[in-house]
C-alpha cells in the first residue's frame, strides 16, 4: 500500500469546488475547531463523513490513509478525475486517497464533484452542525470525529417547502495538531478565494439573498402605502447588501433590478446615484446602469456589478426620483408600485416593494323639470384643498395647487352632468360652484366639502340647503347629486333646507306687514 505524504509546500495540496477545500493542516490552536464553515446559512445542516485519516504528522507533512469503508467510493471518484482508462496506479489500489493527494487542482475539483455524487457508504463521523438563526452568516464549528479528510453534506428545506434539499457538498481537510506554517492554494473560481488555511470552507449553498430594502419618501416623509396625487415627485431608495461570501470569488456578479409599474415616470439613468450605506460614492467604474420602458408601460432599471468581490459585506444604496403620471389611473383612482430584487450566484432574492395609491371622486349636476331630475350641462366648478389653494392641471394631467383662482382648473359639466376629479391624494377638498347653468339661479350656487381617507373612502358633506345628496357615502364608490334650482320654491323642504325656506317665506310675509303698516299710517295722517 502506498502511503502518500502531504508536504507544506505543495500548492496542489488544496483546492476548492463549490464550497470544497482539500488540503492539509496548519497548527491548531487549543480552542480552534478542527473544521469550520464560514458564512453558515440559517437552517442548514452540515453532516461530516470521514473518507481518509491523517497519521504520523511531522516535518511539515502528514500521511493520508483511506478509511476502509470509503475505498470503493474514493477509487471511483479518483478514476474519473484521473481520466485514465487504466484506473489508478497499482501502488495506490489499497489507499486511493493517497493517490488523490498527488492530483492537480483541476483533477481535485473533478474528484470532489464525483465523490459528492456518491451515496456515503458509512454513517456520519461527528454530529456536524445545524445552524440557528443567531449563527447565520458567521463562522461556526462543524463537529467531527478527529482529524482527517471529510466529505461534508449540506441539507436544508427551502421556504414554503416540506422536502429536504441536498446542496453541493464540501470536501475539506481538518486542521492537524503539531503542524505549523501550512498554507493552501485557494481556488477563487469556486468562491473559496479567501480560504488560505485548512480546516475551513465557505458555505456554497447560500440561502436566497435577503430582499433589498425599498423606500418611498416625499419631503423626507415616508409615503409607502399612502396616497399621492398625479404629478407628485417621489424620492425612491433601494438598499441592497452584498453577501460576505463575495470576497471568496475571483469574480462575483451582483445585480440590482428595479422595476417600476406604469404610471411612474422614472428619472433617466444619468440621474441615479449609487452610494454605500455611509453615503460615500461607489466608484462608477464598478457598475453599469441600463434602463428600458416608460411611464405608459413600466420601466426596468438594472444596476450591474460585474465583480463585487471588493464590496463584500457592504450595503449599496441606489437613489432616484419618479413622478406619478395619469397612466396610473384606472377610472378615478389607481396605484403604482416599485419593486427591487438582487441577483447573485445564489439566485434572485425576494422583492423589496413600495406601493403608492391615488384617489378621486365624482358627482352629477342635476336640475328639476317638474318633479323629474335631469343632468345639467354648463355648470362650472373649481376645487380647493384644506389650505385654500386651488387645483390646477397641466397638459399632461399633473395636478398642482395655486393661490390664484384664475389659474385653477375649471370643471364644466357636459350633457351627462358628470364631474370627475381623479388622481388625488387623501385629504379634504372644497368644491365651489362658480357658475350655475343658464336659466338657473346664480344665488343658489353650491359649495360643499369632500373628504378622502387614506384608505380611499369618500364622504360627501351635505350643504345647508341639502342640494348635495350623497349616494353610498363613506365608501370607495361614493357619489352625489348636486342640485341647481331656478327659484327658491325648488329647494328641498326637509331638515335645515325646509327651515331656510320657511325663513325666507316669513321674511316675505314680514315685509308685506311692514308695507301694510306704512300705508295704514299714511291714511291716518
C-alpha positions as CSV (number, residue, x, y, z in Angstrom):
1,X,0.0,0.0,0.0
2,X,1.3,3.4,-0.9
3,X,1.2,6.0,2.0
4,X,1.2,9.4,0.4
5,X,2.7,12.3,2.4
6,X,1.3,15.8,2.1
7,X,4.0,18.4,2.4
8,X,3.6,22.0,3.5
9,X,5.0,23.4,0.2
10,X,2.6,21.6,-2.1
11,X,0.2,24.1,-3.7
12,X,-1.8,21.2,-5.1
13,X,-2.5,20.0,-1.5
14,X,-5.6,22.2,-1.5
15,X,-8.3,23.1,-3.9
16,X,-11.9,24.1,-3.7
17,X,-15.0,23.3,-5.6
18,X,-18.4,24.7,-4.8
19,X,-17.6,25.1,-1.2
20,X,-14.9,22.4,-1.2
21,X,-11.5,22.7,0.3
22,X,-9.0,19.8,0.0
23,X,-5.8,20.4,1.9
24,X,-3.6,19.6,4.9
25,X,-3.4,21.2,8.1
26,X,-1.8,24.1,9.9
27,X,-1.0,24.2,13.6
28,X,-4.2,24.0,15.6
29,X,-4.8,26.3,18.5
30,X,-6.2,24.7,21.6
31,X,-9.5,26.4,21.2
32,X,-9.7,26.2,17.4
33,X,-12.2,23.8,15.8
34,X,-10.9,21.0,13.6
35,X,-13.3,22.1,10.9
36,X,-15.5,25.2,10.5
37,X,-17.9,26.6,7.9
38,X,-17.8,30.3,7.0
39,X,-20.9,32.2,6.3
40,X,-23.0,29.4,7.8
41,X,-26.6,29.5,6.5
42,X,-29.6,29.6,8.8
43,X,-31.5,26.3,8.9
44,X,-28.8,24.3,7.0
45,X,-27.4,21.1,8.4
46,X,-23.7,20.2,7.7
47,X,-23.1,16.5,8.1
48,X,-19.4,15.2,8.0
49,X,-18.2,11.9,6.6
50,X,-14.5,11.0,7.0
51,X,-13.1,9.2,4.0
52,X,-9.4,9.4,5.0
53,X,-7.3,9.8,8.2
54,X,-4.2,11.7,8.8
55,X,-1.3,9.9,10.5
56,X,2.2,10.5,11.7
57,X,2.3,14.3,11.4
58,X,5.8,15.7,11.5
59,X,8.4,17.7,9.5
60,X,5.6,19.7,7.8
61,X,3.9,16.6,6.4
62,X,1.1,14.1,7.2
63,X,0.4,10.7,5.9
64,X,-3.0,10.0,4.3
65,X,-4.8,6.7,4.8
66,X,-8.1,5.8,3.2
67,X,-10.9,4.7,5.5
68,X,-11.8,1.1,4.6
69,X,-15.5,1.7,4.1
70,X,-14.7,4.5,1.6
71,X,-12.1,2.8,-0.6
72,X,-14.6,1.9,-3.3
73,X,-16.1,5.4,-3.5
74,X,-12.7,7.2,-3.4
75,X,-11.4,4.8,-6.1
76,X,-14.4,5.5,-8.4
77,X,-14.1,9.3,-8.0
78,X,-10.3,9.1,-8.4
79,X,-10.6,7.1,-11.7
80,X,-13.0,9.8,-13.0
81,X,-10.7,12.6,-12.0
82,X,-7.6,11.0,-13.3
83,X,-9.1,10.5,-16.7
84,X,-7.1,7.3,-17.2
85,X,-8.7,4.3,-18.8
86,X,-6.3,2.1,-16.9
87,X,-7.5,3.1,-13.4
88,X,-5.4,4.3,-10.6
89,X,-1.8,3.0,-10.3
90,X,-1.3,-0.4,-8.7
91,X,0.6,1.0,-5.7
92,X,-2.4,3.1,-4.7
93,X,-5.0,0.3,-5.0
94,X,-5.3,-0.1,-1.3
95,X,-5.0,3.6,-0.5
96,X,-6.7,5.6,-3.2
97,X,-6.9,8.8,-1.1
98,X,-3.1,8.9,-1.1
99,X,-3.2,8.9,-4.9
100,X,-5.7,11.8,-4.8
101,X,-3.1,13.7,-2.8
102,X,-1.0,13.8,-6.0
103,X,-3.7,15.4,-8.1
104,X,-3.5,18.8,-9.6
105,X,-6.1,21.4,-8.7
106,X,-8.2,20.6,-11.8
107,X,-8.1,16.9,-11.0
108,X,-9.1,17.6,-7.4
109,X,-12.0,19.6,-8.5
110,X,-13.4,16.7,-10.6
111,X,-12.7,14.3,-7.8
112,X,-14.7,16.3,-5.3
113,X,-17.6,16.7,-7.6
114,X,-17.7,13.0,-8.4
115,X,-17.3,11.9,-4.7
116,X,-20.1,14.3,-3.8
117,X,-22.5,12.4,-6.1
118,X,-21.8,9.0,-4.5
119,X,-24.0,7.9,-1.6
120,X,-21.9,7.7,1.6
121,X,-21.0,4.1,2.3
122,X,-20.9,4.7,6.0
123,X,-22.7,6.9,8.6
124,X,-21.7,10.4,9.7
125,X,-18.4,10.9,11.6
126,X,-19.5,13.6,14.0
127,X,-22.7,15.5,14.9
128,X,-21.9,18.2,12.4
129,X,-23.8,21.5,12.7
130,X,-27.4,22.7,12.3
131,X,-27.3,26.5,12.0
132,X,-29.5,28.5,14.3
133,X,-30.8,32.0,13.5
134,X,-28.2,33.8,15.6
135,X,-25.4,31.8,14.0
136,X,-26.3,32.8,10.4
137,X,-23.6,34.3,8.2
138,X,-20.9,33.7,10.8
139,X,-18.1,31.1,11.1
140,X,-19.2,28.1,13.0
141,X,-17.5,24.8,14.1
142,X,-18.6,21.6,12.4
143,X,-18.3,18.8,14.9
144,X,-16.2,16.0,13.5
145,X,-14.7,12.8,14.9
146,X,-11.0,13.6,14.8
147,X,-8.5,14.9,12.2
148,X,-8.9,13.7,8.6
149,X,-10.3,14.3,5.2
150,X,-14.0,14.9,5.1
151,X,-17.0,15.0,2.8
152,X,-19.4,17.5,4.3
153,X,-23.0,17.2,3.1
154,X,-25.3,20.3,3.2
155,X,-29.0,19.7,3.6
156,X,-31.8,22.3,4.1
157,X,-35.5,22.9,3.5
158,X,-36.5,25.8,1.3
159,X,-39.0,28.3,2.5
160,X,-42.6,27.1,1.8
161,X,-41.5,23.6,1.1
162,X,-41.5,20.4,3.2
163,X,-39.0,18.3,1.3
164,X,-35.3,18.3,2.2
165,X,-32.9,19.7,-0.4
166,X,-29.3,18.5,-0.8
167,X,-26.9,21.2,-1.7
168,X,-23.4,20.9,-3.1
169,X,-21.2,19.2,-0.5
170,X,-17.7,20.2,0.5
171,X,-14.6,18.1,0.6
172,X,-12.2,19.6,3.2
173,X,-9.3,18.6,5.4
174,X,-9.3,19.4,9.1
175,X,-6.5,21.1,10.9
176,X,-3.8,18.8,12.2
177,X,-2.2,19.4,15.6
178,X,1.5,19.6,15.6
179,X,1.9,21.1,12.1
180,X,2.6,24.8,11.6
181,X,3.1,27.3,8.8
182,X,1.0,25.4,6.4
183,X,-0.9,27.3,3.7
184,X,-3.2,26.1,1.0
185,X,-3.7,27.3,-2.6
186,X,-7.1,28.9,-2.7
187,X,-9.5,28.4,-5.6
188,X,-11.1,31.7,-6.3
189,X,-13.1,30.3,-9.2
190,X,-15.4,28.5,-6.8
191,X,-15.9,31.0,-4.1
192,X,-13.1,30.0,-1.7
193,X,-10.5,32.6,-2.6
194,X,-10.3,33.9,1.0
195,X,-9.6,30.4,2.3
196,X,-5.8,30.2,2.8
197,X,-5.6,27.7,5.7
198,X,-7.1,24.3,6.0
199,X,-9.9,23.3,8.4
200,X,-12.5,25.7,6.9
201,X,-14.6,26.2,3.9
202,X,-17.2,28.7,2.7
203,X,-20.8,27.7,2.6
204,X,-21.6,27.2,-1.1
205,X,-25.3,26.7,-0.8
206,X,-26.4,30.1,0.5
207,X,-30.0,30.8,1.4
208,X,-31.6,33.2,-1.0
209,X,-30.3,36.7,-0.6
210,X,-32.5,38.9,1.6
211,X,-34.7,41.1,-0.4
212,X,-33.4,44.7,-0.7
213,X,-35.0,47.4,1.4
214,X,-37.2,49.8,-0.6
215,X,-38.2,53.3,0.5
216,X,-40.5,56.0,-1.0
217,X,-40.4,59.5,0.5
218,X,-41.7,62.9,-0.2
219,X,-40.1,65.8,1.7
220,X,-38.4,63.2,3.9
221,X,-41.7,61.7,4.9
222,X,-42.4,58.0,4.3
223,X,-45.2,57.7,1.8
224,X,-45.0,53.9,1.2
225,X,-48.6,52.5,1.3
226,X,-50.0,56.0,1.4
227,X,-51.6,58.3,-1.2
228,X,-50.2,60.8,-3.7
229,X,-51.6,62.9,-6.5
230,X,-50.8,62.7,-10.2
231,X,-47.9,65.0,-10.7
232,X,-46.2,64.3,-7.3
233,X,-42.5,63.5,-7.5
234,X,-41.3,60.8,-5.1
235,X,-37.8,60.0,-3.8
236,X,-37.1,56.3,-4.1
237,X,-34.3,54.4,-2.4
238,X,-33.0,50.8,-2.7
239,X,-30.6,49.4,-0.1
240,X,-29.0,46.1,-1.1
241,X,-26.4,44.1,0.9
242,X,-23.5,42.4,-1.0
243,X,-23.1,39.0,0.6
244,X,-19.9,38.5,2.7
245,X,-19.2,35.3,0.6
246,X,-18.5,37.5,-2.4
247,X,-14.9,38.0,-1.1
248,X,-14.1,34.4,-1.8
249,X,-14.6,34.5,-5.6
250,X,-12.4,35.7,-8.4
251,X,-15.4,37.4,-9.8
252,X,-18.8,37.9,-8.2
253,X,-21.6,39.4,-10.3
254,X,-24.1,41.4,-8.3
255,X,-27.2,42.9,-9.9
256,X,-29.9,45.2,-8.6
257,X,-33.0,45.2,-10.7
258,X,-35.6,47.9,-10.1
259,X,-39.0,47.6,-11.8
260,X,-41.5,50.5,-11.7
261,X,-45.1,49.9,-12.8
262,X,-46.8,52.0,-15.4
263,X,-47.8,55.4,-14.0
264,X,-44.3,56.3,-12.8
265,X,-42.0,58.4,-14.9
266,X,-38.6,57.3,-13.7
267,X,-35.6,59.6,-13.9
268,X,-33.1,59.0,-16.6
269,X,-30.3,56.6,-15.6
270,X,-27.8,59.5,-15.5
271,X,-29.8,60.9,-12.6
272,X,-29.4,57.8,-10.4
273,X,-26.9,58.0,-7.5
274,X,-25.1,54.9,-6.3
275,X,-23.6,55.1,-2.8
276,X,-22.5,53.0,0.1
277,X,-24.5,52.9,3.3
278,X,-22.2,55.5,4.8
279,X,-23.2,57.9,2.0
280,X,-19.8,57.7,0.2
281,X,-19.9,57.4,-3.6
282,X,-19.4,54.0,-5.2
283,X,-16.8,54.1,-8.0
284,X,-18.8,54.4,-11.2
285,X,-16.3,52.1,-12.9
286,X,-17.6,49.2,-10.8
287,X,-21.1,49.2,-12.3
288,X,-23.2,49.9,-15.3
289,X,-26.8,51.2,-15.4
290,X,-29.2,50.2,-18.2
291,X,-32.8,51.3,-18.5
292,X,-35.8,50.4,-20.7
293,X,-39.5,51.2,-20.7
294,X,-41.6,54.3,-20.0
295,X,-44.5,55.6,-17.8
296,X,-47.0,54.1,-20.2
297,X,-45.8,50.5,-19.8
298,X,-43.4,50.5,-16.9
299,X,-39.7,51.0,-16.5
300,X,-36.9,48.5,-15.6
301,X,-33.6,49.8,-14.4
302,X,-30.6,47.5,-13.9
303,X,-27.5,48.3,-11.8
304,X,-25.0,45.6,-12.7
305,X,-21.7,45.0,-10.9
306,X,-19.5,42.6,-13.0
307,X,-17.4,42.0,-9.9
308,X,-18.4,42.9,-6.4
309,X,-15.7,40.9,-4.6
310,X,-14.2,44.2,-3.1
311,X,-17.7,45.2,-1.9
312,X,-18.4,42.1,0.1
313,X,-20.4,42.8,3.2
314,X,-21.2,46.4,2.2
315,X,-24.6,48.0,1.6
316,X,-25.2,49.5,-1.9
317,X,-27.8,52.4,-1.8
318,X,-29.4,53.4,-5.1
319,X,-31.4,56.7,-5.1
320,X,-33.6,58.3,-7.8
321,X,-36.8,60.1,-8.4
322,X,-40.1,59.1,-10.0
323,X,-43.1,61.2,-10.9
324,X,-46.7,59.9,-10.8
325,X,-48.4,60.2,-14.1
326,X,-52.0,59.9,-15.3
327,X,-51.1,56.4,-16.6
328,X,-51.5,55.2,-13.0
329,X,-55.3,55.8,-13.2
330,X,-57.9,53.2,-13.6
331,X,-61.0,55.4,-13.6
332,X,-60.9,57.8,-10.7
333,X,-58.3,56.1,-8.7
334,X,-55.2,53.9,-9.2
335,X,-51.9,52.8,-7.8
336,X,-48.3,52.5,-8.7
337,X,-45.7,50.1,-7.3
338,X,-41.9,49.8,-7.5
339,X,-40.1,46.6,-6.9
340,X,-36.4,45.7,-6.5
341,X,-34.6,42.4,-6.4
342,X,-31.0,41.3,-6.0
343,X,-29.4,38.6,-8.2
344,X,-26.2,36.8,-7.2
345,X,-24.6,33.4,-7.8
346,X,-27.2,32.0,-5.4
347,X,-30.2,33.2,-7.4
348,X,-32.6,36.0,-7.2
349,X,-33.9,37.4,-3.9
350,X,-37.4,38.2,-2.9
351,X,-38.9,41.6,-3.7
352,X,-38.5,44.9,-1.8
353,X,-41.6,46.8,-2.8
354,X,-43.3,50.2,-2.3
355,X,-46.9,51.0,-3.2
356,X,-48.4,54.4,-3.7
357,X,-52.2,55.0,-4.1
358,X,-54.1,57.8,-5.7
359,X,-57.9,58.5,-5.4
360,X,-60.7,60.6,-6.7
361,X,-64.4,61.5,-6.6
362,X,-67.3,62.3,-8.9
363,X,-70.7,63.9,-8.7
364,X,-73.6,64.7,-11.0
365,X,-75.1,68.1,-11.6
366,X,-78.9,67.9,-11.8
367,X,-81.8,70.3,-12.2
368,X,-85.6,69.8,-11.9
369,X,-88.1,69.8,-14.7
370,X,-91.4,69.4,-12.9
371,X,-91.0,66.5,-10.5
372,X,-88.2,64.9,-12.5
373,X,-84.4,65.5,-12.2
374,X,-82.2,65.7,-15.2
375,X,-78.4,66.1,-15.7
376,X,-77.3,69.7,-16.4
377,X,-74.7,71.0,-18.8
378,X,-72.8,74.2,-18.3
379,X,-72.2,74.3,-14.5
380,X,-68.7,75.3,-13.6
381,X,-66.7,74.3,-10.6
382,X,-63.2,74.8,-9.0
383,X,-61.7,72.7,-6.3
384,X,-59.7,73.8,-3.2
385,X,-57.6,71.9,-0.8
386,X,-57.6,72.3,3.0
387,X,-55.1,75.1,2.8
388,X,-57.4,77.1,0.5
389,X,-55.3,76.6,-2.6
390,X,-56.9,75.8,-5.9
391,X,-56.4,72.7,-8.0
392,X,-54.5,73.3,-11.3
393,X,-54.0,70.7,-14.0
394,X,-51.1,70.7,-16.5
395,X,-51.5,69.4,-20.1
396,X,-50.0,66.1,-19.1
397,X,-52.6,65.6,-16.4
398,X,-50.3,66.6,-13.4
399,X,-52.0,68.3,-10.5
400,X,-50.6,71.2,-8.6
401,X,-52.1,73.8,-6.2
402,X,-52.1,77.6,-6.8
403,X,-53.2,80.6,-4.9
404,X,-55.0,82.4,-7.7
405,X,-58.4,81.1,-8.7
406,X,-57.9,82.4,-12.2
407,X,-55.2,79.8,-12.7
408,X,-57.3,77.0,-11.4
409,X,-58.7,74.1,-13.4
410,X,-62.4,74.8,-14.2
411,X,-64.6,71.7,-14.3
412,X,-67.5,72.2,-16.7
413,X,-70.4,69.8,-16.9
414,X,-71.4,68.2,-20.2
415,X,-74.8,66.8,-21.1
416,X,-74.4,64.0,-18.6
417,X,-73.9,66.5,-15.8
418,X,-70.9,64.5,-14.6
419,X,-67.8,66.0,-12.8
420,X,-64.8,63.7,-12.3
421,X,-61.8,64.6,-10.2
422,X,-59.3,61.8,-10.5
423,X,-55.7,61.2,-9.2
424,X,-55.8,63.0,-5.9
425,X,-54.1,62.3,-2.6
426,X,-56.2,61.7,0.6
427,X,-57.4,64.9,2.2
428,X,-60.3,67.3,2.5
429,X,-61.4,69.2,-0.6
430,X,-63.9,72.0,-1.1
431,X,-65.9,72.1,-4.3
432,X,-67.0,75.6,-5.3
433,X,-69.6,76.2,-8.0
434,X,-68.5,79.3,-9.8
435,X,-71.3,79.4,-12.4
436,X,-74.8,77.8,-12.5
437,X,-76.2,76.6,-15.8
438,X,-78.1,79.1,-17.9
439,X,-81.6,79.6,-16.6
440,X,-80.8,78.5,-13.0
441,X,-80.4,80.8,-10.0
442,X,-76.9,82.1,-9.5
443,X,-77.6,82.9,-5.9
444,X,-78.1,79.2,-5.1
445,X,-74.7,78.0,-6.4
446,X,-73.4,75.2,-4.3
447,X,-70.2,74.9,-2.1
448,X,-69.5,71.6,-0.4
449,X,-66.7,69.5,1.1
450,X,-65.5,66.1,0.1
451,X,-63.2,64.0,2.3
452,X,-61.0,61.2,1.1
453,X,-59.4,59.0,3.7
454,X,-56.0,57.2,3.5
455,X,-58.0,54.0,2.6
456,X,-59.8,55.7,-0.2
457,X,-63.2,56.1,1.4
458,X,-65.1,59.1,0.0
459,X,-67.5,61.2,2.1
460,X,-69.6,64.0,0.6
461,X,-70.7,66.6,3.2
462,X,-74.2,67.8,2.6
463,X,-74.6,71.6,2.3
464,X,-77.0,73.6,4.4
465,X,-79.7,73.7,1.7
466,X,-79.4,69.9,1.1
467,X,-78.7,70.5,-2.6
468,X,-75.9,67.9,-2.2
469,X,-77.3,64.4,-1.8
470,X,-74.7,61.6,-1.2
471,X,-75.1,58.1,-2.5
472,X,-73.2,55.2,-0.8
473,X,-71.5,57.8,1.3
474,X,-68.2,56.9,3.1
475,X,-67.3,54.1,0.7
476,X,-64.8,53.9,-2.1
477,X,-67.7,54.1,-4.6
478,X,-69.5,57.1,-3.0
479,X,-71.1,59.6,-5.4
480,X,-73.5,62.5,-5.1
481,X,-76.1,64.5,-7.0
482,X,-75.8,68.3,-6.8
483,X,-79.0,70.2,-7.4
484,X,-79.4,73.5,-9.2
485,X,-82.7,75.4,-8.8
486,X,-84.4,78.1,-10.8
487,X,-86.2,79.5,-7.8
488,X,-86.4,79.1,-4.0
489,X,-89.5,77.0,-4.3
490,X,-87.4,74.2,-5.9
491,X,-85.2,73.8,-2.8
492,X,-85.7,70.7,-0.7
493,X,-88.3,71.1,2.1
494,X,-86.7,68.8,4.7
495,X,-84.4,69.4,7.5
496,X,-82.4,72.5,7.6
497,X,-83.3,73.3,4.0
498,X,-87.0,73.4,5.0
499,X,-86.2,75.8,7.8
500,X,-84.3,78.1,5.4
501,X,-87.3,78.1,3.1
502,X,-89.8,78.9,5.8
503,X,-87.5,81.7,7.0
504,X,-87.5,83.2,3.5
505,X,-91.3,83.0,3.4
506,X,-91.5,84.5,6.9
507,X,-89.4,87.4,5.8
508,X,-91.6,88.0,2.8
509,X,-94.7,88.0,4.9
510,X,-92.9,90.3,7.4
511,X,-92.1,92.6,4.6
512,X,-95.7,92.7,3.5
513,X,-96.8,93.5,7.0
514,X,-94.4,96.5,7.1
515,X,-95.8,97.7,3.8
516,X,-99.4,97.5,5.1
517,X,-98.5,99.4,8.3
518,X,-96.8,102.2,6.4
519,X,-99.8,102.5,4.1
520,X,-102.1,102.5,7.1
521,X,-100.1,105.2,8.8
522,X,-100.2,107.3,5.7
523,X,-104.0,107.1,5.7
524,X,-104.1,108.2,9.3
525,X,-102.2,111.3,8.6
